[in-house]
Amino acid sequence: MALQVQMNFPKATCDFYWLCYQNEPKKFSGTWEEYYNKTFEESGKWLESVTDDILEHELRAGFGIIAERQLILKLARILTYFIDKDMFEQSRT
């Protein structure tokens, strides 16, 4: 599973590929259900750690864009990629 922050402006899309949560199934020794539950819990904690200040700073530092906080909150998106049980099993062989 991976979560990534993205902002969609009228003339640009900014992907914060360095600001992400990722959990490798190869490194997990439990079942898919345990992996799913653990990942869901960890990703929620990660999302809580991504504050408005972090988003504002990364937008300026990574893209040189200065935007009002309300606009940042409106445009921020979280992209989620999650593998299903079959892909989980295949990744561990």
N, C-alpha and C positions, 0 to 999 in steps of 0.2 A: 504494500500500500504506500501511496505517496500523496501528500498534500502540498500544493504549491500556491503561492499568492500571485494574482494577476490583476492589473488595472487596465480598464478599457477606456481610453480617451477618444474623443471624436476623430482625431487624426493619427492616433498611435495606440498600440497595445504594448504594455510593459509587463514582461514576465520576470518575476523575481525568482529565477531558478536557484539562486543561492539561499533563499529564504524558504526552506521547505522542511517537511517532516517525511522521513522515509524509513520503512521497516523491511528488512531483507528476509524473505521466507526461508532462504537457504540456511540462515543462521538460527532459525527457530527450531527447537527440538520437539514441540508438542504437536497436537492435532490441528487441523484447519480451523475447527471451531474455537480452540484455545487461542490460536493465532489471530483470528478475527476479533475475538473479544478483547484480547490484550492490545491489539493495534487500535481498535476503536477507542479504548480508554486512553491510551498514550497520545493518540492524535488529538483528542479533545483537550487534553492538558496542554499540548503544544499550541493549539489554536488560542487558548486562553492566554498564553505567553506572548502572542503577537499583538502588541499594544498599538494604539493609534500613533504614539510617538515613534515606535519602530517603523511603521509604515511610512510616516512622514519623512523620517531620516533616510530610509532606503530609497524613497522616491527621489529625494534631492541628490543623494550620493551616487546612486546607480544610474540615474537618467538626467540629472540636472534640472528636474522639474520641480517648481514650487507651486503648490496648490493649497487652497484652503482646506482645513481639516474636514469640513462637512462634505466637500467634493471627494476627498480621499475615501471617506467612509461610504459614500454613495457608489464609488467606482471600484472599490476593492472586491475581488472575487476569490474564492477558494476553489481551486481545481482539485478534484479527487480522482485518484486512479487506484482501483482495488482489484486484485486478481480473484478469480473464482476458485472453487475447490479443486477442479481439474488442473488448472494452471499452477496452483500451489503444489500439488503432488508432483507435477512434471518438473517444477523448478528444483525439487529436492533430489532428483535422481541423477 
